[in-house]
């Protein structure tokens, strides 16, 4: 039986991928550098806490298994991250509202307030960057970004609730 080599993207697609990767890497770094939590008078959430809380906010209470399915990370990683959220009082364990056996994590009032405050800083920073963009440019950018994310979600099988 002959095995087929996986097809590789053509040179143009590869170069496009390299250009997008570079801009995404720069975007991620810019976000980390331009969200001055402490300067804005907001206690900063680390990136993993921000993302986990955002997912729980969007989806509702989640178990470690739910989080593993959502993010594709190792259970040990998510156990460690949720333990930090518990320790900081940002989530609490609760019974499954759907009657399942697993305990789920739901945001506490403190978690909701910290996520809201952190999101406000992020949103204000983004708003400053795009303040001079036309509505058409903004709509196009948002549509392209959403489509890019949805295409990734389709490939990975891990959609984000919107």
C-alpha positions as CSV (number, residue, x, y, z in Angstrom):
1,X,0.0,0.0,0.0
2,X,1.4,3.4,-1.0
3,X,1.1,6.3,1.4
4,X,0.4,9.7,0.0
5,X,2.4,12.6,1.2
6,X,0.2,15.4,2.6
7,X,-0.1,18.1,0.0
8,X,1.9,21.3,0.8
9,X,0.5,24.7,0.0
10,X,1.9,26.3,-3.2
11,X,4.5,28.9,-2.9
12,X,2.1,31.9,-3.1
13,X,-0.1,30.5,-0.4
14,X,2.9,29.7,1.8
15,X,4.2,33.3,1.4
16,X,0.7,34.6,2.2
17,X,0.7,32.4,5.3
18,X,4.0,33.8,6.4
19,X,2.9,37.4,6.0
20,X,-0.3,36.7,8.0
21,X,1.6,34.9,10.7
22,X,4.0,37.8,11.1
23,X,1.2,40.3,11.4
24,X,-0.7,38.1,13.9
25,X,2.4,37.7,16.0
26,X,2.9,41.5,15.9
27,X,-0.7,42.1,16.8
28,X,-0.5,39.7,19.8
29,X,2.6,41.5,21.0
30,X,1.1,44.9,20.4
31,X,-1.9,43.9,22.5
32,X,0.3,42.8,25.3
33,X,2.3,46.0,25.3
34,X,-0.6,48.5,24.8
35,X,-3.0,47.3,27.5
36,X,-1.7,49.2,30.5
37,X,-3.8,47.6,33.1
38,X,-1.9,49.1,36.0
39,X,-1.8,52.6,34.5
40,X,-5.6,52.5,33.9
41,X,-6.2,51.7,37.5
42,X,-7.4,48.2,36.7
43,X,-6.0,45.0,38.3
44,X,-4.9,43.1,35.2
45,X,-6.0,39.6,34.3
46,X,-3.3,37.4,32.7
47,X,-4.1,36.3,29.2
48,X,-5.3,32.8,30.1
49,X,-7.6,34.2,32.8
50,X,-9.1,36.7,30.4
51,X,-9.7,34.1,27.8
52,X,-11.2,31.5,30.2
53,X,-13.5,34.0,31.9
54,X,-14.6,35.3,28.5
55,X,-15.5,31.7,27.4
56,X,-17.4,31.0,30.6
57,X,-19.2,34.3,30.2
58,X,-20.2,33.4,26.6
59,X,-21.1,29.8,27.3
60,X,-22.2,29.7,30.9
61,X,-20.8,27.3,33.6
62,X,-18.2,24.9,32.3
63,X,-16.4,21.8,33.6
64,X,-12.7,21.1,33.1
65,X,-13.9,18.6,30.4
66,X,-15.9,21.3,28.7
67,X,-12.9,23.6,28.7
68,X,-10.6,20.8,27.4
69,X,-13.1,20.3,24.5
70,X,-13.4,24.1,23.9
71,X,-9.7,24.9,23.9
72,X,-8.0,21.6,23.0
73,X,-5.6,22.0,25.9
74,X,-4.4,19.3,28.3
75,X,-6.6,18.7,31.3
76,X,-3.6,19.4,33.6
77,X,-3.2,22.8,32.0
78,X,-6.8,23.7,32.4
79,X,-6.9,22.3,36.0
80,X,-3.9,24.5,36.8
81,X,-5.6,27.6,35.2
82,X,-8.9,27.0,36.9
83,X,-7.2,26.5,40.2
84,X,-5.7,29.9,39.9
85,X,-9.1,31.4,39.0
86,X,-10.6,29.7,42.1
87,X,-7.7,30.9,44.3
88,X,-8.2,34.5,43.1
89,X,-12.0,34.3,43.7
90,X,-12.8,34.8,40.0
91,X,-14.8,31.6,39.6
92,X,-16.5,29.2,42.0
93,X,-17.4,25.5,41.7
94,X,-21.1,24.8,41.2
95,X,-23.3,21.9,40.5
96,X,-24.1,21.3,36.9
97,X,-27.2,23.3,36.1
98,X,-28.2,20.6,33.6
99,X,-28.1,17.9,36.3
100,X,-24.8,16.3,35.2
101,X,-22.3,14.8,37.7
102,X,-19.3,17.0,37.0
103,X,-18.9,20.2,39.0
104,X,-18.7,23.3,36.8
105,X,-17.0,26.6,37.1
106,X,-19.1,29.8,37.0
107,X,-17.9,33.3,37.3
108,X,-18.2,35.1,40.6
109,X,-19.2,38.7,40.9
110,X,-15.5,39.6,41.3
111,X,-14.7,37.6,38.1
112,X,-17.4,39.4,36.2
113,X,-16.3,42.8,37.5
114,X,-12.6,42.2,36.7
115,X,-13.4,40.8,33.2
116,X,-15.6,43.9,32.5
117,X,-12.9,46.3,33.7
118,X,-10.2,44.6,31.8
119,X,-12.4,44.4,28.6
120,X,-13.1,48.1,28.9
121,X,-9.4,48.9,28.9
122,X,-8.9,46.6,25.8
123,X,-11.9,48.0,24.0
124,X,-10.8,51.6,24.7
125,X,-7.3,50.8,23.3
126,X,-8.8,49.3,20.2
127,X,-11.2,52.3,19.8
128,X,-8.2,54.6,19.9
129,X,-6.5,52.7,17.1
130,X,-9.5,52.7,14.8
131,X,-10.9,56.1,15.7
132,X,-10.1,57.5,12.2
133,X,-11.2,54.5,10.2
134,X,-14.3,54.9,8.0
135,X,-17.4,52.9,8.8
136,X,-16.8,50.8,5.6
137,X,-13.2,50.0,6.5
138,X,-14.3,49.0,10.1
139,X,-17.1,46.8,8.8
140,X,-14.8,45.1,6.3
141,X,-12.1,44.5,8.9
142,X,-14.6,43.1,11.4
143,X,-16.2,40.8,8.7
144,X,-12.7,39.6,7.5
145,X,-11.5,39.0,11.1
146,X,-14.7,37.1,12.0
147,X,-14.5,35.0,8.9
148,X,-10.8,34.2,9.6
149,X,-11.7,33.1,13.1
150,X,-14.7,31.1,11.9
151,X,-12.6,29.3,9.3
152,X,-10.1,28.3,12.0
153,X,-13.0,27.1,14.2
154,X,-14.3,25.0,11.3
155,X,-10.9,23.4,10.8
156,X,-10.3,22.8,14.5
157,X,-13.9,21.8,15.4
158,X,-13.9,24.3,18.3
159,X,-16.4,27.1,17.6
160,X,-16.5,30.1,19.9
161,X,-20.0,31.1,21.0
162,X,-20.9,34.5,19.6
